[in-house]
Amino acid sequence: MKKKKISKKRNIAKRLTAKDLQNIRILAEMLGKIIPYSGRGNFTLQNIAKKFGLTKSFPKKHQNKKETFSYFIRDVQKKHPRMMKKIIREIFPVAIERRHQQGNPILLGEASLLSDQLYRIGVDLRKEIRALDFPKERPTVTPPPYEIQEILKKFNLHTNLMPECQKLFLDGHINEAVRKTLEKYEVYVQQKSGSLAIGKDLMGGAFNLKNPGIKLNLQKTKSDQNEQEGFMHISMGIMQWWRNTLSHGDEQQISHHEAIGRLFLISNLIHRLDECK
C-alpha cells in the first residue's frame, strides 16, 4: 500500500522590491508623525505591536525612530502582510484625537498622502480613511496641548497680563494672546515714560542712551549701557516685527511653543521695568 504524501504549506515570506522598500521608508516617516515608538502612555507602536503579537518584528539593536519604523513595517509586510490593515485601523482613531489635543490636527491632505502611501505597499484603506472626518485647514482657534497649558499656568506671568492674556492663550486664541500682551506692554511703557508715542518710536525714545524716558540703571558702566541699549533694541524689535505682523489680523496662527516664548519674554521685560525707580 502506497503512502500518500502529505504536503505541508509553508509560510513563505513575501519578497519586497527596491521600490517597496523605498515606499516603506516614506511610510515610516509619515507614521512617526502620528504615533510615538515608545513612551509612558498606552498609545505607542510598541504597545500596539505587543497587542498583535508582533514584538519580534522590531530590530534587536537600537536604531533611530525612522529606521525602527521602517524595519517593523518591512518585517510585518514580509511575514504577516494582512496585519498592517489591523495595525493602521488601531492607530488612526487614537492618532486623530491625540494630534487634535496637541493643537496639531491631522489635516485632510496629510491623511490622503498617508492613505496613498499605504496603498503603494499593498495596504488599501483608502475608502476607510476617506470616511473619517479630517479638517481641510488648520483651525484658527486651537487650544494648546495640556503640557504647554500647565507650563503657562505655573509660570509667573506679570499681573498686567493676567488673567486676560493667559485666558486668551489657554482658550486657543494664540495670536490674539500675543498681540494683547504686546499692547499691554506698550501701554505700560507709555505710562512709565510719560510718552504718547507708539510702537517702535515709543521704545526708541523710552530706552535710548542719550535721553531715556526710562532708566534701567545708573548707566555709569559699560555693562549698564549695554543693558539699556539692548533693552531698547529688543523692545523696538518686538514692536516692529511681532506687533505690526499680528495687527494685520489675517496672519497664520503661530505655533504654541513660539507663542508661549513670546509671552514669557514680554512678561520678563515688564518685571524688569518694575525694578526701575
Sequence and secondary structure as in RCSB ss.txt:
>XXXX:A:sequence
MKKKKISKKRNIAKRLTAKDLQNIRILAEMLGKIIPYSGRGNFTLQNIAKKFGLTKSFPKKHQNKKETFSYFIRD
VQKKHPRMMKKIIREIFPVAIERRHQQGNPILLGEASLLSDQLYRIGVDLRKEIRALDFPKERPTVTPPPYEIQE
ILKKFNLHTNLMPECQKLFLDGHINEAVRKTLEKYEVYVQQKSGSLAIGKDLMGGAFNLKNPGIKLNLQKTKSDQ
NEQEGFMHISMGIMQWWRNTLSHGDEQQISHHEAIGRLFLISNLIHRLDECK
>XXXX:A:secstr
                 HHHHHHHHHHHHHHTTTS SS SSS SHHHHHHHTT GGGS SS   HHHHHHHHHHH
HHHH TTHHHHHHHHHHHHHHHHHHHTT    HHHHHHHHHHHHHTT   HHHHHHS   SS  S     HHHHH
HHHHS   GGGTTHHHHHHHTT HHHHHHHHHHHHHHHHHHHHT    HHHHHHHHH SSS SS SS   SHHHH
HHHHHHHHHHHHHIIIIIHHHTTS      HHHHHHHHHHHHHHHHHHHT  
